[in-house]
C-alpha cells in the first residue's frame, strides 16, 4: 500500500493507471476509521482494479471551530487498518495541499437537497462537502466512489452533483454499520463519555419504535411521540427528527403509497452530535 500526501505524486499514479485502462475505486473519509469505513474500502477493493482511500478532515465542512478541533485524528492506526483491506493507495493531504491559499468552499446548488435537515442545522456544510468531494473526484478520476448511508443526505447530494455535472462516476451507497447495541458506527462515538455511550443506543431504538408506530399511526403522531420521548432522556437532546421523502428529502406530512420514506434524526450527547436514519 502506498501512502501519498502530495497532489503531484497522486496525479502521476493516476495518469499511469488511466493509461493502463485501470478501474479506480475511491473511498473518501475523514479518518478515525471504524468497521463501517472498512466495509466501504473492502467493497472497493473487490470491485475495482485499484482502490484509493482518502483521509482528510475537511475544514470547510465544519460550521463550528470546536467540532473541527475535536474531530478525532488517529492516522497511524487508520493506516494499519486500511493496509489490512488490501487497499492500494491512501491519500493523506494537508489542508494547504487541498486548498492552497483559498480555504473556502465553492457555493453549490443541489436542487434544494442542501436546504433540508443537516443543511438547516449546519450552515454551508454541504458546500464544504461538495467542494472537497469534487476536488477528490477530479484528482482521482474514479470509476466508482463509495459512501455510507449513515450520511444519507450527503449520499443523495453527491449523487446529485455527479448527475448534474455528468461526471462518469458510479456512486455506491453502503448500509449503516452498527455496534451490537444498535448505535450507528461513527468516528464521533469515541468522544462519548460512559453515561453518554450507555444512552446513545436509544437513538436507534427510537428510530425503530418510530418505524413501528408509523405502521398504525400518522406522521404527526409519530413526530409528537418522538419529541416527548426525548424529553425523558437525561443524556440526549433531540435536535431534529424528520420523516422525509427518500428521493427529494422533503419533509413528509402524510404518507403516500407511491413514495419511499426514511426517518432522520440528529441528537446531541453533551456537545457531541450524532446522526442516524432508518428506511421506513
Ligand atoms: O462523510 C465524510 O466522512 C465526509 O463528509 C467526506 C465525504 C469524506 C468529505 O469530507
py3Dmol code that shows the C-alpha trace and the ligand (Angstrom):
import py3Dmol

protein = """\
ATOM      1  CA  UNK A   1       0.000   0.000   0.000  1.00  0.00           C
ATOM      2  CA  UNK A   2       1.314   3.419  -0.959  1.00  0.00           C
ATOM      3  CA  UNK A   3       0.725   6.475   1.213  1.00  0.00           C
ATOM      4  CA  UNK A   4       0.802   9.744  -0.706  1.00  0.00           C
ATOM      5  CA  UNK A   5       0.267  13.247   0.622  1.00  0.00           C
ATOM      6  CA  UNK A   6       1.178  15.399  -2.392  1.00  0.00           C
ATOM      7  CA  UNK A   7      -1.192  16.061  -5.287  1.00  0.00           C
ATOM      8  CA  UNK A   8       1.672  15.892  -7.764  1.00  0.00           C
ATOM      9  CA  UNK A   9       2.556  12.330  -6.690  1.00  0.00           C
ATOM     10  CA  UNK A  10      -1.087  11.266  -6.780  1.00  0.00           C
ATOM     11  CA  UNK A  11      -1.535  12.706 -10.276  1.00  0.00           C
ATOM     12  CA  UNK A  12       1.460  10.765 -11.601  1.00  0.00           C
ATOM     13  CA  UNK A  13      -0.015   7.499 -10.284  1.00  0.00           C
ATOM     14  CA  UNK A  14      -3.494   8.269 -11.698  1.00  0.00           C
ATOM     15  CA  UNK A  15      -2.033   9.100 -15.131  1.00  0.00           C
ATOM     16  CA  UNK A  16      -0.240   5.779 -15.235  1.00  0.00           C
ATOM     17  CA  UNK A  17      -3.361   3.857 -14.069  1.00  0.00           C
ATOM     18  CA  UNK A  18      -5.520   5.586 -16.669  1.00  0.00           C
ATOM     19  CA  UNK A  19      -3.060   4.869 -19.476  1.00  0.00           C
ATOM     20  CA  UNK A  20      -3.320   1.192 -18.497  1.00  0.00           C
ATOM     21  CA  UNK A  21      -7.173   1.381 -18.523  1.00  0.00           C
ATOM     22  CA  UNK A  22      -7.450   0.513 -14.834  1.00  0.00           C
ATOM     23  CA  UNK A  23     -10.730   0.998 -12.949  1.00  0.00           C
ATOM     24  CA  UNK A  24     -10.297   3.132  -9.865  1.00  0.00           C
ATOM     25  CA  UNK A  25     -12.441   2.860  -6.717  1.00  0.00           C
ATOM     26  CA  UNK A  26     -12.488   5.802  -4.311  1.00  0.00           C
ATOM     27  CA  UNK A  27     -13.450   5.890  -0.624  1.00  0.00           C
ATOM     28  CA  UNK A  28     -13.300   9.434   0.787  1.00  0.00           C
ATOM     29  CA  UNK A  29     -13.052   9.537   4.604  1.00  0.00           C
ATOM     30  CA  UNK A  30     -12.084  11.904   7.386  1.00  0.00           C
ATOM     31  CA  UNK A  31     -10.148   9.179   9.194  1.00  0.00           C
ATOM     32  CA  UNK A  32     -10.768   7.789  12.708  1.00  0.00           C
ATOM     33  CA  UNK A  33     -11.787   4.723  10.761  1.00  0.00           C
ATOM     34  CA  UNK A  34     -14.233   2.108  12.037  1.00  0.00           C
ATOM     35  CA  UNK A  35     -15.755  -1.063  10.601  1.00  0.00           C
ATOM     36  CA  UNK A  36     -18.243   0.937   8.544  1.00  0.00           C
ATOM     37  CA  UNK A  37     -15.418   2.687   6.663  1.00  0.00           C
ATOM     38  CA  UNK A  38     -13.507  -0.551   6.296  1.00  0.00           C
ATOM     39  CA  UNK A  39     -16.543  -2.225   4.715  1.00  0.00           C
ATOM     40  CA  UNK A  40     -16.593   0.507   2.053  1.00  0.00           C
ATOM     41  CA  UNK A  41     -12.887   0.054   1.377  1.00  0.00           C
ATOM     42  CA  UNK A  42     -13.276  -3.734   1.195  1.00  0.00           C
ATOM     43  CA  UNK A  43     -16.108  -3.339  -1.303  1.00  0.00           C
ATOM     44  CA  UNK A  44     -13.977  -1.011  -3.406  1.00  0.00           C
ATOM     45  CA  UNK A  45     -11.070  -3.476  -3.329  1.00  0.00           C
ATOM     46  CA  UNK A  46     -13.398  -6.253  -4.540  1.00  0.00           C
ATOM     47  CA  UNK A  47     -14.947  -4.204  -7.344  1.00  0.00           C
ATOM     48  CA  UNK A  48     -12.029  -2.233  -8.815  1.00  0.00           C
ATOM     49  CA  UNK A  49      -8.523  -2.751 -10.197  1.00  0.00           C
ATOM     50  CA  UNK A  50      -7.099  -0.073  -7.909  1.00  0.00           C
ATOM     51  CA  UNK A  51      -8.560   1.392  -4.714  1.00  0.00           C
ATOM     52  CA  UNK A  52      -7.856   4.736  -3.123  1.00  0.00           C
ATOM     53  CA  UNK A  53      -8.857   5.813   0.388  1.00  0.00           C
ATOM     54  CA  UNK A  54      -8.568   9.495   1.214  1.00  0.00           C
ATOM     55  CA  UNK A  55      -8.056  10.556   4.826  1.00  0.00           C
ATOM     56  CA  UNK A  56      -8.638  14.257   5.180  1.00  0.00           C
ATOM     57  CA  UNK A  57     -10.514  16.212   7.859  1.00  0.00           C
ATOM     58  CA  UNK A  58     -12.043  18.831   5.614  1.00  0.00           C
ATOM     59  CA  UNK A  59     -12.136  22.227   7.395  1.00  0.00           C
ATOM     60  CA  UNK A  60     -14.691  23.844   5.063  1.00  0.00           C
ATOM     61  CA  UNK A  61     -17.500  21.448   6.009  1.00  0.00           C
ATOM     62  CA  UNK A  62     -17.376  22.280   9.737  1.00  0.00           C
ATOM     63  CA  UNK A  63     -19.559  25.145  10.875  1.00  0.00           C
ATOM     64  CA  UNK A  64     -18.176  25.059  14.430  1.00  0.00           C
ATOM     65  CA  UNK A  65     -14.490  25.563  15.156  1.00  0.00           C
ATOM     66  CA  UNK A  66     -14.643  23.317  18.280  1.00  0.00           C
ATOM     67  CA  UNK A  67     -16.131  20.466  16.261  1.00  0.00           C
ATOM     68  CA  UNK A  68     -13.243  20.648  13.785  1.00  0.00           C
ATOM     69  CA  UNK A  69     -10.638  20.932  16.549  1.00  0.00           C
ATOM     70  CA  UNK A  70     -12.124  17.995  18.473  1.00  0.00           C
ATOM     71  CA  UNK A  71     -12.534  15.734  15.459  1.00  0.00           C
ATOM     72  CA  UNK A  72     -10.594  12.549  16.314  1.00  0.00           C
ATOM     73  CA  UNK A  73      -7.318  12.020  14.496  1.00  0.00           C
ATOM     74  CA  UNK A  74      -5.822   8.503  14.542  1.00  0.00           C
ATOM     75  CA  UNK A  75      -3.761   8.411  11.350  1.00  0.00           C
ATOM     76  CA  UNK A  76      -1.207   5.803  12.393  1.00  0.00           C
ATOM     77  CA  UNK A  77      -3.890   3.328  13.419  1.00  0.00           C
ATOM     78  CA  UNK A  78      -6.026   4.190  10.354  1.00  0.00           C
ATOM     79  CA  UNK A  79      -3.153   3.295   8.032  1.00  0.00           C
ATOM     80  CA  UNK A  80      -2.727  -0.070   9.751  1.00  0.00           C
ATOM     81  CA  UNK A  81      -6.440  -0.792   9.346  1.00  0.00           C
ATOM     82  CA  UNK A  82      -6.531   0.229   5.678  1.00  0.00           C
ATOM     83  CA  UNK A  83      -3.445  -1.861   4.930  1.00  0.00           C
ATOM     84  CA  UNK A  84      -5.351  -4.985   6.062  1.00  0.00           C
ATOM     85  CA  UNK A  85      -8.076  -4.382   3.448  1.00  0.00           C
ATOM     86  CA  UNK A  86      -5.564  -4.611   0.554  1.00  0.00           C
ATOM     87  CA  UNK A  87      -6.359  -1.053  -0.467  1.00  0.00           C
ATOM     88  CA  UNK A  88      -3.710   0.148  -2.948  1.00  0.00           C
ATOM     89  CA  UNK A  89      -3.248   3.781  -2.000  1.00  0.00           C
ATOM     90  CA  UNK A  90      -4.082   6.160   0.836  1.00  0.00           C
ATOM     91  CA  UNK A  91      -4.102   9.870   0.103  1.00  0.00           C
ATOM     92  CA  UNK A  92      -3.441  11.985   3.218  1.00  0.00           C
ATOM     93  CA  UNK A  93      -3.080  15.590   2.061  1.00  0.00           C
ATOM     94  CA  UNK A  94      -2.785  18.646   4.302  1.00  0.00           C
ATOM     95  CA  UNK A  95      -5.340  21.475   4.176  1.00  0.00           C
ATOM     96  CA  UNK A  96      -2.740  23.629   2.392  1.00  0.00           C
ATOM     97  CA  UNK A  97      -2.256  20.938  -0.225  1.00  0.00           C
ATOM     98  CA  UNK A  98      -6.003  20.715  -0.937  1.00  0.00           C
ATOM     99  CA  UNK A  99      -6.901  24.406  -0.691  1.00  0.00           C
ATOM    100  CA  UNK A 100      -3.615  26.311  -1.134  1.00  0.00           C
ATOM    101  CA  UNK A 101      -4.266  29.918  -0.102  1.00  0.00           C
ATOM    102  CA  UNK A 102      -8.013  29.638  -0.612  1.00  0.00           C
ATOM    103  CA  UNK A 103      -9.551  27.809   2.348  1.00  0.00           C
ATOM    104  CA  UNK A 104     -13.093  28.390   1.132  1.00  0.00           C
ATOM    105  CA  UNK A 105     -15.973  26.311  -0.088  1.00  0.00           C
ATOM    106  CA  UNK A 106     -17.484  26.709  -3.517  1.00  0.00           C
ATOM    107  CA  UNK A 107     -21.234  27.546  -3.490  1.00  0.00           C
ATOM    108  CA  UNK A 108     -23.354  24.673  -4.788  1.00  0.00           C
ATOM    109  CA  UNK A 109     -26.975  24.252  -5.710  1.00  0.00           C
ATOM    110  CA  UNK A 110     -28.110  20.662  -5.311  1.00  0.00           C
ATOM    111  CA  UNK A 111     -31.706  21.356  -6.394  1.00  0.00           C
ATOM    112  CA  UNK A 112     -32.652  22.167  -2.805  1.00  0.00           C
ATOM    113  CA  UNK A 113     -31.434  18.904  -1.241  1.00  0.00           C
ATOM    114  CA  UNK A 114     -28.855  21.007   0.599  1.00  0.00           C
ATOM    115  CA  UNK A 115     -31.515  23.043   2.411  1.00  0.00           C
ATOM    116  CA  UNK A 116     -33.187  20.162   4.223  1.00  0.00           C
ATOM    117  CA  UNK A 117     -32.292  18.651   7.623  1.00  0.00           C
ATOM    118  CA  UNK A 118     -28.485  18.833   8.048  1.00  0.00           C
ATOM    119  CA  UNK A 119     -28.493  21.870   5.759  1.00  0.00           C
ATOM    120  CA  UNK A 120     -30.778  23.740   8.169  1.00  0.00           C
ATOM    121  CA  UNK A 121     -28.607  22.965  11.173  1.00  0.00           C
ATOM    122  CA  UNK A 122     -25.061  23.062   9.771  1.00  0.00           C
ATOM    123  CA  UNK A 123     -24.521  26.255   7.830  1.00  0.00           C
ATOM    124  CA  UNK A 124     -22.686  25.751   4.484  1.00  0.00           C
ATOM    125  CA  UNK A 125     -21.900  22.151   5.444  1.00  0.00           C
ATOM    126  CA  UNK A 126     -22.803  20.745   2.043  1.00  0.00           C
ATOM    127  CA  UNK A 127     -20.862  23.433   0.177  1.00  0.00           C
ATOM    128  CA  UNK A 128     -17.807  22.181   2.080  1.00  0.00           C
ATOM    129  CA  UNK A 129     -18.617  18.533   1.337  1.00  0.00           C
ATOM    130  CA  UNK A 130     -19.312  19.286  -2.347  1.00  0.00           C
ATOM    131  CA  UNK A 131     -16.077  21.267  -2.669  1.00  0.00           C
ATOM    132  CA  UNK A 132     -13.821  18.571  -1.277  1.00  0.00           C
ATOM    133  CA  UNK A 133     -15.556  15.606  -2.902  1.00  0.00           C
ATOM    134  CA  UNK A 134     -15.437  17.361  -6.289  1.00  0.00           C
ATOM    135  CA  UNK A 135     -11.705  18.002  -5.796  1.00  0.00           C
ATOM    136  CA  UNK A 136     -11.132  14.323  -4.932  1.00  0.00           C
ATOM    137  CA  UNK A 137     -13.185  13.191  -7.940  1.00  0.00           C
ATOM    138  CA  UNK A 138     -11.181  15.449 -10.270  1.00  0.00           C
ATOM    139  CA  UNK A 139      -7.866  14.294  -8.847  1.00  0.00           C
ATOM    140  CA  UNK A 140      -8.537  10.559  -8.702  1.00  0.00           C
ATOM    141  CA  UNK A 141     -10.970  10.107 -11.640  1.00  0.00           C
ATOM    142  CA  UNK A 142     -12.705   7.123 -10.041  1.00  0.00           C
ATOM    143  CA  UNK A 143     -14.993   4.698 -11.851  1.00  0.00           C
ATOM    144  CA  UNK A 144     -16.866   4.096  -8.595  1.00  0.00           C
ATOM    145  CA  UNK A 145     -16.980   6.013  -5.319  1.00  0.00           C
ATOM    146  CA  UNK A 146     -18.334   4.655  -2.038  1.00  0.00           C
ATOM    147  CA  UNK A 147     -20.276   6.481   0.679  1.00  0.00           C
ATOM    148  CA  UNK A 148     -22.091   5.241   3.794  1.00  0.00           C
ATOM    149  CA  UNK A 149     -25.849   5.577   4.232  1.00  0.00           C
ATOM    150  CA  UNK A 150     -25.412   6.973   7.736  1.00  0.00           C
ATOM    151  CA  UNK A 151     -24.877  10.306   5.981  1.00  0.00           C
ATOM    152  CA  UNK A 152     -27.853   9.637   3.729  1.00  0.00           C
ATOM    153  CA  UNK A 153     -28.381  13.286   2.801  1.00  0.00           C
ATOM    154  CA  UNK A 154     -24.710  13.586   1.855  1.00  0.00           C
ATOM    155  CA  UNK A 155     -25.058  10.453  -0.290  1.00  0.00           C
ATOM    156  CA  UNK A 156     -28.064  11.913  -2.152  1.00  0.00           C
ATOM    157  CA  UNK A 157     -26.256  15.233  -2.616  1.00  0.00           C
ATOM    158  CA  UNK A 158     -23.187  13.566  -4.070  1.00  0.00           C
ATOM    159  CA  UNK A 159     -25.383  11.552  -6.448  1.00  0.00           C
ATOM    160  CA  UNK A 160     -26.991  14.845  -7.469  1.00  0.00           C
ATOM    161  CA  UNK A 161     -23.598  16.525  -8.026  1.00  0.00           C
ATOM    162  CA  UNK A 162     -22.497  13.654 -10.239  1.00  0.00           C
ATOM    163  CA  UNK A 163     -25.673  13.624 -12.314  1.00  0.00           C
ATOM    164  CA  UNK A 164     -25.876  17.420 -12.677  1.00  0.00           C
ATOM    165  CA  UNK A 165     -22.262  17.648 -13.810  1.00  0.00           C
ATOM    166  CA  UNK A 166     -22.422  14.469 -15.915  1.00  0.00           C
ATOM    167  CA  UNK A 167     -19.441  13.039 -14.093  1.00  0.00           C
ATOM    168  CA  UNK A 168     -18.714   9.479 -15.286  1.00  0.00           C
ATOM    169  CA  UNK A 169     -18.693   8.084 -11.747  1.00  0.00           C
ATOM    170  CA  UNK A 170     -20.947   5.465 -10.190  1.00  0.00           C
ATOM    171  CA  UNK A 171     -21.868   6.409  -6.627  1.00  0.00           C
ATOM    172  CA  UNK A 172     -22.359   3.403  -4.396  1.00  0.00           C
ATOM    173  CA  UNK A 173     -24.296   3.811  -1.152  1.00  0.00           C
ATOM    174  CA  UNK A 174     -23.456   1.249   1.530  1.00  0.00           C
ATOM    175  CA  UNK A 175     -25.568   0.213   4.546  1.00  0.00           C
ATOM    176  CA  UNK A 176     -25.034   1.630   8.020  1.00  0.00           C
ATOM    177  CA  UNK A 177     -22.747  -0.410  10.275  1.00  0.00           C
ATOM    178  CA  UNK A 178     -23.943  -0.663  13.863  1.00  0.00           C
ATOM    179  CA  UNK A 179     -22.432  -1.616  17.196  1.00  0.00           C
ATOM    180  CA  UNK A 180     -24.002  -4.690  18.836  1.00  0.00           C
ATOM    181  CA  UNK A 181     -26.333  -2.444  20.827  1.00  0.00           C
ATOM    182  CA  UNK A 182     -27.555  -0.719  17.640  1.00  0.00           C
ATOM    183  CA  UNK A 183     -25.589   2.541  17.852  1.00  0.00           C
ATOM    184  CA  UNK A 184     -24.588   3.591  14.326  1.00  0.00           C
ATOM    185  CA  UNK A 185     -20.806   3.475  13.969  1.00  0.00           C
ATOM    186  CA  UNK A 186     -19.313   6.939  13.824  1.00  0.00           C
ATOM    187  CA  UNK A 187     -15.894   8.449  14.406  1.00  0.00           C
ATOM    188  CA  UNK A 188     -17.597  10.724  16.922  1.00  0.00           C
ATOM    189  CA  UNK A 189     -18.634   7.793  19.177  1.00  0.00           C
ATOM    190  CA  UNK A 190     -15.073   7.657  20.522  1.00  0.00           C
ATOM    191  CA  UNK A 191     -15.681  11.012  22.227  1.00  0.00           C
ATOM    192  CA  UNK A 192     -18.738   9.874  24.214  1.00  0.00           C
ATOM    193  CA  UNK A 193     -18.276   9.519  27.965  1.00  0.00           C
ATOM    194  CA  UNK A 194     -19.557   6.399  29.733  1.00  0.00           C
ATOM    195  CA  UNK A 195     -23.049   7.723  30.502  1.00  0.00           C
ATOM    196  CA  UNK A 196     -23.452   9.163  27.026  1.00  0.00           C
ATOM    197  CA  UNK A 197     -22.250   5.934  25.435  1.00  0.00           C
ATOM    198  CA  UNK A 198     -24.725   3.931  27.561  1.00  0.00           C
ATOM    199  CA  UNK A 199     -27.579   6.211  26.487  1.00  0.00           C
ATOM    200  CA  UNK A 200     -26.668   6.511  22.803  1.00  0.00           C
ATOM    201  CA  UNK A 201     -28.237   3.184  21.625  1.00  0.00           C
ATOM    202  CA  UNK A 202     -31.574   4.847  22.419  1.00  0.00           C
ATOM    203  CA  UNK A 203     -31.174   6.799  19.171  1.00  0.00           C
ATOM    204  CA  UNK A 204     -31.594   3.696  17.023  1.00  0.00           C
ATOM    205  CA  UNK A 205     -34.192   2.252  19.421  1.00  0.00           C
ATOM    206  CA  UNK A 206     -36.278   5.395  18.995  1.00  0.00           C
ATOM    207  CA  UNK A 207     -35.982   5.169  15.199  1.00  0.00           C
ATOM    208  CA  UNK A 208     -37.119   1.542  15.267  1.00  0.00           C
ATOM    209  CA  UNK A 209     -40.019   2.441  17.532  1.00  0.00           C
ATOM    210  CA  UNK A 210     -40.989   5.333  15.219  1.00  0.00           C
ATOM    211  CA  UNK A 211     -40.915   2.957  12.265  1.00  0.00           C
ATOM    212  CA  UNK A 212     -43.235   0.546  14.125  1.00  0.00           C
ATOM    213  CA  UNK A 213     -45.589   3.343  15.198  1.00  0.00           C
ATOM    214  CA  UNK A 214     -45.869   4.689  11.680  1.00  0.00           C
ATOM    215  CA  UNK A 215     -47.477   1.433  10.559  1.00  0.00           C
ATOM    216  CA  UNK A 216     -50.580   2.253  12.581  1.00  0.00           C
ATOM    217  CA  UNK A 217     -50.314   5.981  13.175  1.00  0.00           C
ATOM    218  CA  UNK A 218     -49.933   9.307  11.366  1.00  0.00           C
ATOM    219  CA  UNK A 219     -46.641  11.114  10.738  1.00  0.00           C
ATOM    220  CA  UNK A 220     -47.847  13.901  13.034  1.00  0.00           C
ATOM    221  CA  UNK A 221     -48.401  11.462  15.901  1.00  0.00           C
ATOM    222  CA  UNK A 222     -45.004   9.849  15.373  1.00  0.00           C
ATOM    223  CA  UNK A 223     -43.353  13.289  15.416  1.00  0.00           C
ATOM    224  CA  UNK A 224     -45.120  14.139  18.670  1.00  0.00           C
ATOM    225  CA  UNK A 225     -44.164  10.836  20.242  1.00  0.00           C
ATOM    226  CA  UNK A 226     -40.537  11.402  19.303  1.00  0.00           C
ATOM    227  CA  UNK A 227     -40.431  14.903  20.846  1.00  0.00           C
ATOM    228  CA  UNK A 228     -41.980  13.527  24.033  1.00  0.00           C
ATOM    229  CA  UNK A 229     -39.733  10.508  24.369  1.00  0.00           C
ATOM    230  CA  UNK A 230     -36.564  12.640  24.160  1.00  0.00           C
ATOM    231  CA  UNK A 231     -37.863  14.928  26.933  1.00  0.00           C
ATOM    232  CA  UNK A 232     -37.490  11.904  29.208  1.00  0.00           C
ATOM    233  CA  UNK A 233     -33.817  11.388  28.254  1.00  0.00           C
ATOM    234  CA  UNK A 234     -31.196  12.943  30.506  1.00  0.00           C
ATOM    235  CA  UNK A 235     -28.050  12.403  28.401  1.00  0.00           C
ATOM    236  CA  UNK A 236     -29.556  13.010  24.959  1.00  0.00           C
ATOM    237  CA  UNK A 237     -31.060  16.141  23.427  1.00  0.00           C
ATOM    238  CA  UNK A 238     -33.076  15.867  20.226  1.00  0.00           C
ATOM    239  CA  UNK A 239     -32.030  18.407  17.607  1.00  0.00           C
ATOM    240  CA  UNK A 240     -34.384  17.211  14.878  1.00  0.00           C
ATOM    241  CA  UNK A 241     -36.458  14.241  13.844  1.00  0.00           C
ATOM    242  CA  UNK A 242     -37.996  14.167  10.397  1.00  0.00           C
ATOM    243  CA  UNK A 243     -39.759  11.716   8.191  1.00  0.00           C
ATOM    244  CA  UNK A 244     -38.821  12.637   4.648  1.00  0.00           C
ATOM    245  CA  UNK A 245     -39.220  11.504   1.076  1.00  0.00           C
ATOM    246  CA  UNK A 246     -36.111   9.442   0.320  1.00  0.00           C
ATOM    247  CA  UNK A 247     -35.606  10.976  -3.131  1.00  0.00           C
ATOM    248  CA  UNK A 248     -36.303  14.672  -2.531  1.00  0.00           C
ATOM    249  CA  UNK A 249     -35.548  14.719   1.234  1.00  0.00           C
ATOM    250  CA  UNK A 250     -38.596  16.971   1.625  1.00  0.00           C
ATOM    251  CA  UNK A 251     -40.327  16.688   4.985  1.00  0.00           C
ATOM    252  CA  UNK A 252     -43.348  14.418   4.743  1.00  0.00           C
ATOM    253  CA  UNK A 253     -46.574  15.333   6.454  1.00  0.00           C
ATOM    254  CA  UNK A 254     -48.697  12.480   5.192  1.00  0.00           C
ATOM    255  CA  UNK A 255     -47.927   9.047   3.778  1.00  0.00           C
ATOM    256  CA  UNK A 256     -48.374   8.355   0.068  1.00  0.00           C
ATOM    257  CA  UNK A 257     -48.115   4.750  -1.046  1.00  0.00           C
ATOM    258  CA  UNK A 258     -46.134   5.643  -4.212  1.00  0.00           C
ATOM    259  CA  UNK A 259     -43.255   7.165  -2.228  1.00  0.00           C
ATOM    260  CA  UNK A 260     -40.365   5.764  -0.183  1.00  0.00           C
ATOM    261  CA  UNK A 261     -39.717   7.359   3.172  1.00  0.00           C
ATOM    262  CA  UNK A 262     -36.890   7.474   5.651  1.00  0.00           C
ATOM    263  CA  UNK A 263     -36.751   8.801   9.198  1.00  0.00           C
ATOM    264  CA  UNK A 264     -33.788  11.037  10.017  1.00  0.00           C
ATOM    265  CA  UNK A 265     -32.543  12.092  13.412  1.00  0.00           C
ATOM    266  CA  UNK A 266     -29.837  14.300  14.937  1.00  0.00           C
ATOM    267  CA  UNK A 267     -29.188  14.133  18.668  1.00  0.00           C
ATOM    268  CA  UNK A 268     -26.710  15.826  20.983  1.00  0.00           C
ATOM    269  CA  UNK A 269     -24.980  13.876  23.737  1.00  0.00           C
ATOM    270  CA  UNK A 270     -23.328  16.785  25.551  1.00  0.00           C
ATOM    271  CA  UNK A 271     -21.546  18.631  22.738  1.00  0.00           C
ATOM    272  CA  UNK A 272     -21.243  15.558  20.545  1.00  0.00           C
ATOM    273  CA  UNK A 273     -23.662  15.481  17.660  1.00  0.00           C
ATOM    274  CA  UNK A 274     -24.853  12.086  16.429  1.00  0.00           C
ATOM    275  CA  UNK A 275     -26.998  11.359  13.394  1.00  0.00           C
ATOM    276  CA  UNK A 276     -28.815   8.253  12.227  1.00  0.00           C
ATOM    277  CA  UNK A 277     -31.599   7.234   9.866  1.00  0.00           C
ATOM    278  CA  UNK A 278     -33.852   4.309   9.058  1.00  0.00           C
ATOM    279  CA  UNK A 279     -35.694   3.230   5.944  1.00  0.00           C
ATOM    280  CA  UNK A 280     -39.434   3.080   6.585  1.00  0.00           C
TER     281      UNK A 280
END
"""
ligand_1 = """\
10
LIG
O -18.505 11.551 5.181
C -17.376 12.039 5.383
O -16.538 11.493 6.095
C -17.039 13.372 4.721
O -18.145 14.201 4.659
C -16.379 13.215 3.328
C -17.345 12.593 2.332
C -15.131 12.362 3.450
C -15.983 14.586 2.784
O -15.076 15.217 3.620
"""
view = py3Dmol.view(width=600, height=400)
view.addModel(protein, "pdb")
view.setStyle({"model": 0}, {"cartoon": {"style": "trace"}})
view.addModel(ligand_1, "xyz")
view.setStyle({"model": 1}, {"stick": {}})
view.zoomTo()
view.show()
